[in-house]
């Protein structure tokens, strides 16, 4: 079963246009109509959209929240190959 929910801001309120999508296989972060990140449920492997993962400050803020890491940590894991970049859209 797939569920979609808004991300929550620092005030605890739902954030417009920022979504977490849960599927049996993976969890996704979507900003507006663009999938930014995917985390596999069984392995925890992370894939980011190669074009949109660093699209804007707002996307970055909620990407960081979804991944539970900052941009520098994300870039380090991309460079090491631990996080893959691909077209998710």
matplotlib code that plots the C-alpha trace (Angstrom):
import matplotlib.pyplot as plt

x = [0.0, 1.3, 0.8, 1.6, 2.1, 3.3, 6.7, 6.5, 8.2, 10.0, 6.7, 5.1, 2.8, 2.6, 4.7, 3.0, 4.5, 7.0, 6.0, 7.1, 5.8, 5.9, 5.7, 6.3, 9.7, 11.0, 10.4, 10.6, 11.0, 9.1, 9.3, 6.4, 6.1, 9.8, 11.1, 14.3, 15.4, 14.7, 15.6, 15.1, 13.3, 15.2, 18.8, 18.6, 20.4, 19.9, 19.5, 19.2, 17.8, 20.9, 19.3, 17.2, 18.9, 20.4, 17.8, 17.1, 17.6, 14.1, 14.6, 17.9, 16.4, 13.8, 16.2, 18.5, 15.5, 14.5, 18.1, 18.9, 22.2, 23.5, 24.6, 28.4, 27.7, 25.5, 28.2, 30.8, 28.6, 27.9, 31.7, 32.4, 29.7, 27.6, 24.8, 23.9, 22.8, 20.3, 17.2, 14.3, 11.7]
y = [0.0, 3.4, 6.4, 10.1, 12.6, 16.2, 16.7, 18.5, 21.9, 23.0, 24.3, 20.9, 21.9, 20.2, 21.8, 22.5, 20.9, 18.7, 15.0, 11.7, 8.7, 5.3, 2.2, -1.4, -1.2, 2.3, 5.7, 8.7, 12.5, 14.6, 18.4, 19.8, 17.3, 16.1, 13.0, 14.1, 11.0, 7.3, 5.2, 1.4, -0.2, -3.5, -2.2, 1.5, 2.3, 6.0, 7.3, 10.9, 12.5, 13.6, 16.8, 17.9, 16.7, 20.2, 22.3, 25.0, 26.0, 24.8, 21.5, 21.1, 21.9, 19.2, 16.7, 17.1, 16.5, 13.4, 12.0, 13.1, 14.6, 17.9, 18.8, 18.3, 14.8, 14.1, 15.3, 13.1, 10.0, 10.8, 11.2, 7.9, 6.1, 5.3, 7.5, 7.0, 9.7, 8.7, 10.1, 9.4, 11.3]
z = [0.0, -0.9, 1.4, 0.9, 3.7, 3.9, 5.6, 8.9, 9.5, 12.6, 14.0, 13.7, 10.9, 7.5, 4.8, 1.5, -1.6, 0.3, 0.6, 1.9, -0.1, 1.5, -0.7, 0.1, -1.6, -0.7, 0.8, -1.4, -0.8, -3.4, -3.7, -5.7, -8.6, -8.6, -6.8, -5.1, -3.1, -2.7, 0.3, -0.1, 2.7, 2.8, 2.4, 3.3, 0.0, -1.0, -4.5, -5.4, -8.6, -10.6, -11.8, -8.9, -5.6, -5.1, -7.0, -4.4, -0.8, 0.1, -1.6, 0.2, 3.6, 3.3, 1.6, 4.6, 6.9, 4.9, 4.8, 8.4, 7.1, 5.9, 2.4, 3.1, 4.4, 1.4, -1.0, 0.7, 0.4, -3.3, -3.9, -2.2, -4.2, -1.1, -2.4, -6.1, -8.5, -11.3, -13.0, -10.6, -12.8]

ax = plt.figure().add_subplot(projection="3d")
ax.plot(x, y, z, "-o")
ax.set_aspect("equal")
plt.show()
